[in-house]
Structure formats: structure tokens, C-alpha cells
Amino acid sequence: MSTNLDDPRFTAYGLFAEAFTGLTNRFAAQFEEHRLSAVEFEVLMRLARSPGHRLRMTDLAGQTSLSTSGVTRVVDRMDRDGLVRREACATDRRSSYAVITDLGRQRLDEVLPGHMELLQQWFIGQLSPAELDGLMASLRRIRDAVNPCATAGSADSEEPAAAA
């Protein structure tokens, strides 16, 4: 018996992959104009949207497409560029945080207007509000199944903020 290559499961995943690739390609040129890679943009966004504008390095890896060593390399490079800084964890010497800096926030503020236009044109604007709600619910369900670490560090109750 041969595999049915017209199986709708192949089509569903293929459409998802093609849409993601298309969006990623649309965003890449705009990120490049602001001297950021897609991964650096993702790191800045994750940090800016997190409690205290920081995440443990392991949680940042869980929320991105990077391994723990990959996130270390990206954060080290972004630290050298002044976009993020490392901060020691007061309760666990083995852990450290990545924290967005004022320069990182400034760079993000420069990128976001154009990024929002692209999101609206090529993603959000292609869907009705009901379709968008359904898509977001579906993507959350899939994300939670395949990447349960993706929301690690996003809860305010995870660890109290260190004293300034």
C-alpha cells in the first residue's frame, strides 16, 4: 500500500510552512534596514513583553527557536552591541537573565511601526476578526502541545524582581 500524497495533513502543514516562510521573507528586509536579524528582533520582543523586561536565559531559549547555547551566543552578541545586558540571578548562581536595555528598546521602537504595517498588510489584514481569533486559539493549542516551555518565565509570580 502506497502513502496517499494527497492526504490533507500534508496540505495543512505545507500551507502553514509556506505562509510562515512567506511572512518571514517579507519581514527580513525590514529587519535588515534596522540592522537586526529576525532572531535578534524576536529576542528583543520577548524581553520587552516579559515581566521586568527580562527572562532567564533558559526561558528565552524555550520561547525562541534557539538552543540554550544558541541563545547564549545571540545574547552575547546583542550585549556587545548594547541591546541587552546579562543580569545575575540572585537566587540561583547557575542562572542569569537577559534584560533589554534602553538602546534595545529604542531599536525596537524604530522597527515596530514598519513591522506593524507589514503584519497588518500580509497577515492580520488577510483575516476577519473571527478568523484571527480562531487561528490564534488553534496556534496556541498546537504550540502548547509541541512546545510546552514556550511560555516559561512569562508569569509575574515566577520569581520576585531583584531589588534595584
Secondary structure, 3 states (H helix, E strand, C coil): CCCCCCCHHHHHHHHHHHHHHHHHHHHHHHHHHCCCCHHHHHHHHHHHCCHHHEEEHHHHHHHCCCCHHHHHHHHHHHHHCCCEEEEECCCCCCCEEEEECHHHHHHHHHHHHHHHHHHHHHCHHHCCHHHHHHHHHHHHHHHHHHCHHHHCCCCCCCCCCCCC
